[in-house]
Amino acid sequence: MESREISQAVISRLPRYFRYLGELRDKGIERVSSQELSDIMRVTASQIRQDLNNFGGFGQQGYGYNVEYLYEEIGKILGLNKEHNLIIVGAGHLGQALVNYMNFERRGFIFRGIFDSDEKIQGTQIRGITVRPMQEMESFVRENDIDIAVLTIPKTGAVQVAEQLVACGIKGFWNFAHVDLHVPDHIQVESVHLSDSLMKLSYNILSHGE
């Protein structure tokens, strides 16, 4: 597929397509129309066709989409046909929960290392992965071909850690630290501010309750 600029709105919908198609596949459904997908996903059939046409289109008029094929192709677009090596920086409750969530491995996201500054938990294991001191992080990233760093540390240390990891050749951050990371353009950042999401939910509850 040729490299082209795809809107973030389209990209944000691809994991939903992948998830729903996976559910259809697991039910043994072989074909699905854009209208049937629309009914399931609450996205217009026109929007679905437009989204998929960004990647060449995968359907045939009067036939719809082959579920297995479309599922696999969207997986490739999302990079799920290859493994991604991850580290977690911050072995607190959130970091531990992420390591213990098995679905990441099923999608090819493999946790290779965990790092924390707390000497009391260094040397302990989380799902068979040893918590290492921060001093070992840079050499570990270089030696183990780490693609993605997951930051679950306080914002006070996140900026410095991100700078260290950029210098080590990290390709992307999954950032749970409550701070915006300013990194070079070629480094990808996906920030997850949990309290922001909760405040948005609070607003929507209030605005729809009046």
C-alpha positions as CSV (number, residue, x, y, z in Angstrom):
1,M,0.0,0.0,0.0
2,E,1.4,3.4,-1.0
3,S,2.1,5.8,1.8
4,R,-0.5,8.6,1.9
5,E,-1.9,10.9,4.4
6,I,-4.9,9.4,6.2
7,S,-6.9,11.4,8.6
8,Q,-6.6,10.6,12.3
9,A,-10.4,10.3,12.4
10,V,-10.2,7.4,10.0
11,I,-7.3,5.8,11.8
12,S,-9.2,6.0,15.1
13,R,-12.0,4.0,13.7
14,L,-9.8,1.2,12.3
15,P,-9.4,-0.6,15.7
16,R,-13.2,-0.7,16.0
17,Y,-13.6,-2.2,12.5
18,F,-10.9,-4.8,13.5
19,R,-12.7,-5.6,16.8
20,Y,-16.2,-6.0,15.3
21,L,-14.9,-8.0,12.3
22,G,-13.1,-10.3,14.8
23,E,-16.4,-10.9,16.6
24,L,-18.2,-11.7,13.3
25,R,-15.4,-14.0,12.3
26,D,-15.6,-15.8,15.6
27,K,-19.3,-16.3,15.0
28,G,-18.5,-18.0,11.7
29,I,-19.9,-15.2,9.6
30,E,-18.2,-15.1,6.2
31,R,-19.7,-12.0,4.5
32,V,-20.9,-8.7,5.7
33,S,-22.3,-5.7,3.9
34,S,-21.5,-2.1,4.7
35,Q,-25.1,-1.7,5.9
36,E,-24.8,-4.6,8.2
37,L,-21.6,-3.2,9.6
38,S,-23.3,0.1,10.0
39,D,-26.1,-1.4,12.0
40,I,-23.6,-3.1,14.4
41,M,-21.1,-0.2,14.7
42,R,-23.5,2.8,14.6
43,V,-21.4,4.3,11.8
44,T,-23.1,5.2,8.5
45,A,-22.6,2.7,5.7
46,S,-21.3,5.6,3.6
47,Q,-18.7,6.4,6.2
48,I,-17.6,2.8,6.3
49,R,-17.1,2.7,2.5
50,Q,-15.2,6.0,2.5
51,D,-13.0,4.8,5.3
52,L,-12.1,1.6,3.6
53,N,-11.6,3.3,0.3
54,N,-8.7,5.2,1.8
55,F,-6.9,1.8,1.7
56,G,-8.1,0.7,-1.7
57,G,-11.5,-0.7,-0.8
58,F,-12.1,-4.3,0.0
59,G,-15.7,-5.0,-1.1
60,Q,-17.6,-6.0,-4.2
61,Q,-21.0,-4.5,-5.1
62,G,-23.7,-7.0,-4.4
63,Y,-21.4,-9.2,-2.4
64,G,-20.2,-7.0,0.5
65,Y,-17.0,-7.8,2.4
66,N,-15.3,-11.0,3.0
67,V,-15.0,-10.9,6.9
68,E,-11.8,-13.0,7.2
69,Y,-10.0,-11.1,4.5
70,L,-11.0,-7.7,5.7
71,Y,-10.1,-8.6,9.3
72,E,-6.7,-9.7,8.2
73,E,-6.1,-6.7,5.9
74,I,-7.1,-4.2,8.6
75,G,-4.8,-6.0,11.0
76,K,-1.9,-5.5,8.5
77,I,-2.8,-1.8,8.1
78,L,-2.6,-1.5,11.9
79,G,0.7,-3.3,12.0
80,L,-0.7,-6.3,13.9
81,N,1.0,-8.8,11.5
82,K,4.3,-8.1,13.2
83,E,5.5,-8.1,16.8
84,H,6.1,-4.9,18.7
85,N,8.6,-5.0,21.6
86,L,7.5,-2.8,24.6
87,I,8.9,-1.7,27.9
88,I,6.9,-0.3,30.8
89,V,8.4,2.5,32.8
90,G,6.6,2.6,36.2
91,A,5.7,-0.7,38.0
92,G,2.9,0.7,40.1
93,H,-0.7,-0.5,39.9
94,L,-1.4,0.7,36.4
95,G,1.9,-0.6,35.0
96,Q,1.2,-4.0,36.6
97,A,-2.4,-4.1,35.3
98,L,-1.1,-3.5,31.7
99,V,1.5,-6.2,31.9
100,N,-1.1,-8.7,33.2
101,Y,-3.6,-7.9,30.4
102,M,-3.1,-10.9,28.1
103,N,-4.9,-9.4,25.0
104,F,-1.9,-7.3,24.2
105,E,0.3,-10.3,23.5
106,R,-2.5,-11.8,21.3
107,R,-2.2,-8.6,19.2
108,G,1.6,-8.8,18.9
109,F,2.5,-6.3,21.6
110,I,5.1,-8.1,23.8
111,F,6.3,-6.6,27.0
112,R,10.0,-7.3,27.2
113,G,11.0,-5.2,30.3
114,I,9.8,-3.2,33.3
115,F,11.6,-0.4,34.9
116,D,11.1,1.5,38.2
117,S,13.1,3.8,40.4
118,D,11.8,2.2,43.6
119,E,14.5,-0.1,45.0
120,K,11.9,-2.0,47.1
121,I,10.3,-3.5,44.0
122,Q,13.4,-3.9,41.8
123,G,14.2,-7.5,41.3
124,T,10.6,-8.6,41.8
125,Q,8.7,-10.2,38.9
126,I,5.4,-9.3,37.2
127,R,4.1,-12.2,35.0
128,G,7.6,-13.5,34.8
129,I,9.2,-10.2,33.8
130,T,11.8,-8.8,36.3
131,V,11.5,-5.2,37.4
132,R,14.8,-3.5,36.6
133,P,16.4,-0.3,37.9
134,M,16.1,2.8,35.7
135,Q,19.9,2.8,35.2
136,E,19.5,-0.3,33.0
137,M,16.8,1.2,30.8
138,E,18.9,2.8,28.0
139,S,21.1,-0.3,27.4
140,F,18.1,-2.6,27.5
141,V,16.2,-0.6,24.9
142,R,19.2,-0.6,22.5
143,E,20.0,-4.3,23.0
144,N,16.4,-5.6,22.7
145,D,15.1,-3.7,19.7
146,I,12.3,-2.0,21.7
147,D,9.7,-0.2,19.6
148,I,7.4,1.3,22.2
149,A,7.7,2.7,25.7
150,V,4.7,2.7,28.0
151,L,5.0,5.5,30.5
152,T,3.0,5.0,33.8
153,I,5.1,7.3,35.9
154,P,4.3,10.7,37.5
155,K,4.6,13.7,35.2
156,T,7.6,15.1,37.0
157,G,9.8,12.3,35.7
158,A,8.1,11.6,32.4
159,V,9.7,14.3,30.3
160,Q,13.2,13.4,31.2
161,V,12.6,9.7,30.7
162,A,11.1,10.4,27.3
163,E,14.2,12.4,26.3
164,Q,16.4,9.5,27.3
165,L,14.3,7.0,25.4
166,V,14.3,9.2,22.2
167,A,18.1,9.2,22.4
168,C,18.0,5.4,22.5
169,G,16.0,5.1,19.3
170,I,12.5,4.5,20.7
171,K,9.8,4.7,17.9
172,G,6.7,5.6,20.0
173,F,5.2,6.3,23.4
174,W,2.0,5.1,25.0
175,N,1.9,7.9,27.5
176,F,-0.2,7.6,30.7
177,A,1.8,10.3,32.5
178,H,-0.3,13.4,32.9
179,V,1.9,15.6,30.8
180,D,2.2,16.3,27.1
181,L,5.4,15.0,25.5
182,H,7.2,17.2,23.1
183,V,9.3,14.8,21.0
184,P,10.7,14.9,17.4
185,D,8.1,14.6,14.6
186,H,9.2,11.1,13.7
187,I,8.4,9.8,17.2
188,Q,4.8,8.7,17.6
189,V,2.9,9.5,20.8
190,E,-0.5,8.2,21.9
191,S,-1.4,9.9,25.2
192,V,-4.1,8.4,27.5
193,H,-5.1,11.0,30.1
194,L,-7.6,9.0,32.2
195,S,-8.9,11.9,34.2
196,D,-9.6,13.9,31.0
197,S,-11.8,11.0,29.7
198,L,-13.6,10.9,33.0
199,M,-14.2,14.7,33.0
200,K,-15.5,14.4,29.5
201,L,-18.0,11.7,30.6
202,S,-19.0,14.0,33.6
203,Y,-19.7,16.9,31.2
204,N,-21.8,14.7,28.9
205,I,-23.8,13.3,31.8
206,L,-24.5,16.9,33.0
207,S,-25.3,18.3,29.6
208,H,-27.7,15.5,28.7
209,G,-29.4,15.6,32.1
210,E,-30.6,19.1,31.8
